[in-house]
Amino acid sequence: GVDFDIAQTQEFTKGEVGRKAIIVTSPVELSQVTMACDSLVELGFDALSYELLPIADEQADYLLHKGINYVYKTYDDGSSNFVLNISAKLCNLLPAGEYPIVITAVDIDGLSRSETLDLIIKPIEVVE
């Protein structure tokens, strides 16, 4: 993750999350990247998982409107870099709860790896 360790649970108070960016690097080109979270439908999405690479323009526009986008670059040495951005607006709209977001990448050689961004949103504490 950008500015965080994806292996560590990320815990925030509601409204204080900020943008989350996850970088996938590979020594070769990627053939597929997916994102899944069991809470997506209850958050207003039309599916529990999305194939981000490759992606149809309409799907990319839909996700961008919801607060998710990515940048994918390939380099002359054959390596690649995929950056998934989850907007601060989307993150800060999340109700209190646990959100395990699973990112799976497959390269052109068929090798795959999954990592989970464990995001916990705590309710705002009301002081009386």
Residue pairs with C-beta under 8 A, 6 or more apart in sequence:
1 10
1 20
1 21
1 22
1 23
1 117
2 20
2 21
2 22
2 23
2 83
3 21
4 10
4 20
6 22
6 115
6 116
6 117
7 115
9 118
9 119
9 120
10 20
10 117
10 118
10 119
10 120
11 120
11 122
12 18
12 91
12 119
12 120
12 121
12 122
13 121
13 122
13 123
13 124
13 125
14 92
14 94
14 95
14 96
14 121
14 122
14 123
14 124
15 92
15 124
16 92
17 88
17 91
17 92
17 94
17 119
17 121
18 88
18 91
18 92
19 85
19 86
19 87
19 88
19 91
20 85
20 86
20 91
20 117
20 119
21 83
21 84
21 85
21 86
22 83
22 84
22 86
22 103
22 115
22 117
23 81
23 82
23 83
23 84
24 30
24 33
24 81
24 82
24 83
24 84
24 103
24 105
25 79
25 80
25 81
25 82
26 79
26 80
26 81
26 82
26 105
26 107
27 78
27 79
27 107
28 78
28 79
28 80
28 107
28 108
28 109
29 74
29 78
29 80
29 107
29 108
30 53
30 72
30 80
30 82
30 105
30 106
30 107
30 108
31 53
31 106
31 107
31 108
32 51
32 53
32 54
32 104
32 105
32 106
33 51
33 52
33 53
33 70
33 72
33 82
33 84
33 103
33 104
33 105
33 106
34 49
34 50
34 51
34 52
34 102
34 103
34 104
35 49
35 50
35 52
35 68
35 84
35 101
35 102
35 103
36 48
36 49
36 50
36 101
36 102
36 104
37 48
37 49
37 99
37 100
37 101
37 102
38 48
38 100
39 97
39 99
40 47
40 48
40 49
41 47
41 48
43 93
43 94
44 66
45 66
46 62
50 59
50 63
50 68
51 59
52 63
52 70
52 82
52 84
53 70
53 72
53 82
55 63
60 69
63 69
66 90
67 86
67 87
67 89
67 90
67 91
68 84
68 85
68 86
68 87
68 90
69 85
69 87
70 82
70 83
70 84
70 85
71 82
71 83
71 85
72 80
72 81
72 82
72 83
73 80
73 81
73 82
74 80
75 81
80 107
82 105
84 103
86 101
91 119
94 119
94 121
95 121
96 121
96 122
96 123
97 120
97 121
98 118
98 119
98 120
98 121
99 118
99 119
99 120
99 121
100 116
100 117
100 118
100 119
101 116
101 117
101 118
101 119
102 114
102 115
102 116
103 114
103 115
103 116
103 117
104 112
104 113
104 114
105 112
105 113
105 114
106 112
